[in-house]
Amino acid sequence: MATVLALDISGIPRQWITRDKAITYHATDSVAWSLGDVLATYHGGINRNGAKSVIETPSIIAIKGHGFNPSKHAMVALSNKTLFGRDRNTCAYCGKHFANFANLSRDHIMPKSRGGQNTWLNVVTACRPCNSDKSDQTLKESKMELLYVPYAPNHFENLLLQNRTILADQMEYLMTGVPKHSRLLLS
């Protein structure tokens, strides 16, 4: 089921929220502005004028006030799911694409045993055979080369990586914040 893209009042995407949560924001007059097609319509009771109450939420809403903590969402958490998503399930060494996460692993370009850090700029997606071949060697020692350069995804990309059901208007909004170098843009 499609979720609602919640923004802060300045238009920065913050998180995916349920339709119920979005309707609650509308009901409490906490939505500053909205975009996109209507995603959900909720019907309430009958008011004193005899009209039935209706609240709709579009697919993108901006929340008033201090409902979001910008520092909480400033950095994209490094997990295998987000790493494999950033790298489009493609091994950085052999270039093979894998549909199944079980065939993928996280490789530290500068091995942790050699002081390498677990950061976006030091990790890539590797298939298990390539990761095994590289072992705890540097690229030079292993005579292996990277097919692409690692980078730290921004928050817009992170939201794209988090959600499997993204509507066209949400995708269009989020893609405005994705840098041109992003592998998310590649087909």
Disulfide bonds with the S-S distance in Angstrom:
none
